[in-house]
Amino acid sequence: MDSDFTRNLRNHTGDGAAAGDHDHREAAACSTRCTRDIMPQDARYWADSHKARAEITRKGCTMEHAIDRRNFLKGALATGALAAGGAALAGCSPAKPEEGGSAGNTTDAGALPKGYECAEDWLGEKPVVDEGDIAETKDYDVVVCGGGNAGVQAALAAAQEGAKVAVLEIQPEASWVQLGNDICAFNAQWLVEKGYGPYKVGDIVAEFIRRGGGRVSAEIIRKFVANSGDMLDNIIAQIPETSNLFDLETGQAQIQVAYNMPDGSYYPFERGGFKSWATTIQNLSTKNPTPVCGREDVSRMTEIALYCKDAAEKLGAEYFFETDVTVLEQNDAGDVTGVIAKGPDGYVRYNAAKGVILATGDFGANPDMVVNLCTDINEQSLRCDIPREEMTGESNNKGTGHKLGCWAGGFIEQAPRPCMNTNGGNAGPWGTTPFLWLNDYGKRFMNEAMTPYIKPTTLKQPRGILATICDSKYMDVMKQCSTDHFSPNWGAAGVDIIKIMDRMEEQMQSAVGKGAEGVSVDGVYVIEYDNTMPDQVYAADTIDELLDYLGYEGDAKKEALATIEHYNEMCHAGEDSDFGKDSVFMSAIENPPFFGSAQPNTGRGYVGLVSLCGMVTDDNLNVLSSDLKTPIKGLYAVGNCLGQRFGNAYSTPAAGSSVGMALTHGYVAGKIVAGGTVK
Ligand SMILES: Cc1cc2nc3c(=O)[nH]c(=O)nc-3n(C[C@H](O)[C@H](O)[C@H](O)COP(=O)(O)OP(=O)(O)OC[C@H]3O[C@@H](n4cnc5c(N)ncnc54)[C@H](O)[C@@H]3O)c2cc1C
């Protein structure tokens, strides 16, 4: 019996009819962005963003699209068909490059400085603003470009050090919002008092380096780990009594833990060869009933920003909204002396006696930068004939800080340039739970517990089906998971988050008897009870039947049956003699009902949420010239403008590391530039 999934697969892969079909293209573009395209973790963050950031609908995607599973499958599978049709175009040029641009020829790329392996000049000429167009000059110690997660903390820390600070932010003040929900911080007094830490800084740094494949700066990571606690305590000190932001008792905030490991004494623990810690603060998305700094209905991250802005302003900092940073100013020695930015009343020169901090976020909304810089994902997409506009991320940031840094003589770290698009697990609502995963041939393809390698490995699987399979003992496996990004979320001690597990069990049981129809099961990696990202789950009395529901037939089905038999033998032997998965996860698939979920592997590589690659700096976040030795005096990079943090992909020993790093490196740079000290 066919499931919707199977039927759609058959309808849209055989004849290539989808290639010119607008409906399919539209659905593909939207569904891959709005739900999941072999990366459920994006969906979770996407859901957060949906609440926080109305602008995301700019791309024509709405939640209504997102939950239309049929459209999703239709569209995504249509993209699969395109992939088949576009195979002959493997390695083809991007859609828009200037004729004559030659990939790999770094001298033909217009204004680009040497050292970039790309076909197009994504940088362009440095803007020149006529002196006569500058309406006003203002003098500061520190100018922060961008008032996002990193910029707000940079401004607060610099102001606390006594500096005169300006923040230049492109968003309008009335609708100024922050991205994110989860915050990772280590060893804050607030956390340690609750039993989460103190953890060993060196161990955590080593873990980030391991996950980053050695492509990170150990000292930049150490600055994050060692200072994140102070950063968090500093934020908490700004939160007024009226706010329930960090209220563990009412469940407004939680610290993510693994099953039956309710306090810090159990951490770190290792799964798949990677360590994880319990240290992530997750805020429910409920709003503060009391208006926050005059605004109502703001997300929790925006609430944090508003309090911190308020605190910085009390110390004399000034925020300038609707202000687009245009170009840096440098003296004859190349030192950065300030910024020219365009505000509501025209161009203003902001002199910066102590330094300029680049905090304009990532470049995910700039398709030209994505296609030229993120070679790992663009090559994947181009081979599937996916246009550059569909490779972009979910922020609105266009890479201003990166461009400013490059024009000033700095360099973006070399490829592979990581993006936040990895590590979400395979098909199904179970996050990174390492059940048995099968590819389109019905073959197992990786150690499913090695979470940092999920995305790179799944992307390289044959186009078609990616399936997850378990049996009635699924909970035993889930209970063994770490607190890695996108693990099943057991919440924190004292908080009734377990109910999301109860709900999942109920929903899964309701799949029994539903056959090829399956049921929608809410994701259990999401902390909030009402913020769910569901997946279709099928239940069957026999493995044979389940494989039908998942779309396997012919040789692929035979292969899948043989794979499961072999997997079960290894489970009984207590050892994954093929790929080395931890024995605690080796649970034989033998007790009915059998459960499974499948998703289409379209081969689309894209930024995901944000790009994570940035300027190369020294240990003090001071942007370096290409000799990797000479700092550009007066120029600093933080947040997603800062490089050398993730290396290969987004893989973290605790969720929320992207926000955690942005907040912390902002805090660190603010202090350093203003003359303060950090750990
Ligand atoms: C939807 C979504 C949800 C996410 N959720 C999480 C999460 O829960 N946990 C986590 O760890 N990570 C999360 N991330 C990633 C995380 O939010 C970012 O990595 C983090 O915000 C980076 O901080 P930043 O300050 O570098 O950039 P941003 O927070 O993006 O801030 C950049 C700021 O610069 C401003 N700006 C841009 N260009 C200009 C210009 N030309 N002139 C002036 N201002 C400019 C922008 O308006 C913005 O305010 C999420 C990302 C997205 C897209």
The ligand as an SDF file (V2000), in Angstrom:
LIG
                    3D

 53 58  0  0  0  0  0  0  0  0999 V2000
   15.5110   32.5460   12.8470 C   0  0  0  0  0  0  0  0  0  0  0  0
   16.7630   32.2690   13.5810 C   0  0  0  0  0  0  0  0  0  0  0  0
   16.7040   31.7070   14.8540 C   0  0  0  0  0  0  0  0  0  0  0  0
   17.9060   31.4270   15.5330 C   0  0  0  0  0  0  0  0  0  0  0  0
   17.8690   30.8570   16.7870 N   0  0  0  0  0  0  0  0  0  0  0  0
   19.0170   30.6120   17.4440 C   0  0  0  0  0  0  0  0  0  0  0  0
   19.0250   30.1010   18.7800 C   0  0  0  0  0  0  0  0  0  0  0  0
   17.9960   29.8700   19.4000 O   0  0  0  0  0  0  0  0  0  0  0  0
   20.2410   29.8780   19.3660 N   0  0  0  0  0  0  0  0  0  0  0  0
   21.4160   30.1050   18.7210 C   0  0  0  0  0  0  0  0  0  0  0  0
   22.4810   29.8870   19.2910 O   0  0  0  0  0  0  0  0  0  0  0  0
   21.4310   30.6420   17.4800 N   0  0  0  0  0  0  0  0  0  0  0  0
   20.2640   30.9040   16.8410 C   0  0  0  0  0  0  0  0  0  0  0  0
   20.2910   31.4740   15.6050 N   0  0  0  0  0  0  0  0  0  0  0  0
   21.5510   32.0360   15.1150 C   0  0  0  0  0  0  0  0  0  0  0  0
   21.8480   33.3280   15.8770 C   0  0  0  0  0  0  0  0  0  0  0  0
   20.6710   34.0550   16.0480 O   0  0  0  0  0  0  0  0  0  0  0  0
   22.8650   34.2140   15.1930 C   0  0  0  0  0  0  0  0  0  0  0  0
   23.9980   33.4580   14.8950 O   0  0  0  0  0  0  0  0  0  0  0  0
   23.2370   35.3840   16.1020 C   0  0  0  0  0  0  0  0  0  0  0  0
   22.1200   36.2110   16.2690 O   0  0  0  0  0  0  0  0  0  0  0  0
   24.3880   36.1620   15.5330 C   0  0  0  0  0  0  0  0  0  0  0  0
   24.5140   37.3800   16.1990 O   0  0  0  0  0  0  0  0  0  0  0  0
   25.0810   38.6710   15.4350 P   0  0  0  0  0  0  0  0  0  0  0  0
   25.0100   39.7860   16.3800 O   0  0  0  0  0  0  0  0  0  0  0  0
   26.3450   38.3310   14.7780 O   0  0  0  0  0  0  0  0  0  0  0  0
   24.0530   38.8890   14.2550 O   0  0  0  0  0  0  0  0  0  0  0  0
   22.5420   39.3810   14.3500 P   0  0  0  0  0  0  0  0  0  0  0  0
   21.9590   38.9300   15.6460 O   0  0  0  0  0  0  0  0  0  0  0  0
   21.9180   38.9300   13.0950 O   0  0  0  0  0  0  0  0  0  0  0  0
   22.6520   40.9620   14.3950 O   0  0  0  0  0  0  0  0  0  0  0  0
   23.1300   41.7120   13.3090 C   0  0  0  0  0  0  0  0  0  0  0  0
   22.5280   43.0980   13.4130 C   0  0  0  0  0  0  0  0  0  0  0  0
   23.1320   43.9520   12.4610 O   0  0  0  0  0  0  0  0  0  0  0  0
   22.1320   44.7050   11.8060 C   0  0  0  0  0  0  0  0  0  0  0  0
   22.6420   45.1040   10.4830 N   0  0  0  0  0  0  0  0  0  0  0  0
   22.8410   44.3240    9.4040 C   0  0  0  0  0  0  0  0  0  0  0  0
   23.3250   45.0460    8.3910 N   0  0  0  0  0  0  0  0  0  0  0  0
   23.4650   46.3020    8.8290 C   0  0  0  0  0  0  0  0  0  0  0  0
   23.9230   47.5200    8.2390 C   0  0  0  0  0  0  0  0  0  0  0  0
   24.3080   47.5730    6.9700 N   0  0  0  0  0  0  0  0  0  0  0  0
   23.9450   48.6340    8.9900 N   0  0  0  0  0  0  0  0  0  0  0  0
   23.5240   48.6040   10.2840 C   0  0  0  0  0  0  0  0  0  0  0  0
   23.0540   47.4960   10.8780 N   0  0  0  0  0  0  0  0  0  0  0  0
   23.0370   46.3540   10.1730 C   0  0  0  0  0  0  0  0  0  0  0  0
   20.9570   43.7570   11.7530 C   0  0  0  0  0  0  0  0  0  0  0  0
   19.7320   44.4490   11.5620 O   0  0  0  0  0  0  0  0  0  0  0  0
   21.0330   43.0770   13.1080 C   0  0  0  0  0  0  0  0  0  0  0  0
   20.3410   43.7730   14.1040 O   0  0  0  0  0  0  0  0  0  0  0  0
   19.1180   31.7490   14.9210 C   0  0  0  0  0  0  0  0  0  0  0  0
   19.1640   32.3260   13.6500 C   0  0  0  0  0  0  0  0  0  0  0  0
   17.9880   32.5760   12.9790 C   0  0  0  0  0  0  0  0  0  0  0  0
   18.0370   33.2020   11.6060 C   0  0  0  0  0  0  0  0  0  0  0  0
  1  2  1  0
  2  3  1  0
  2 52  2  0
  3  4  2  0
  4  5  1  0
  4 50  1  0
  5  6  2  0
  6  7  1  0
  6 13  1  0
  7  8  2  0
  7  9  1  0
  9 10  1  0
 10 11  2  0
 10 12  1  0
 12 13  2  0
 13 14  1  0
 14 15  1  0
 14 50  1  0
 15 16  1  0
 16 17  1  0
 16 18  1  0
 18 19  1  0
 18 20  1  0
 20 21  1  0
 20 22  1  0
 22 23  1  0
 23 24  1  0
 24 25  2  0
 24 26  1  0
 24 27  1  0
 27 28  1  0
 28 29  2  0
 28 30  1  0
 28 31  1  0
 31 32  1  0
 32 33  1  0
 33 34  1  0
 33 48  1  0
 34 35  1  0
 35 36  1  0
 35 46  1  0
 36 37  1  0
 36 45  1  0
 37 38  2  0
 38 39  1  0
 39 40  1  0
 39 45  2  0
 40 41  1  0
 40 42  2  0
 42 43  1  0
 43 44  2  0
 44 45  1  0
 46 47  1  0
 46 48  1  0
 48 49  1  0
 50 51  2  0
 51 52  1  0
 52 53  1  0
M  END
$$$$
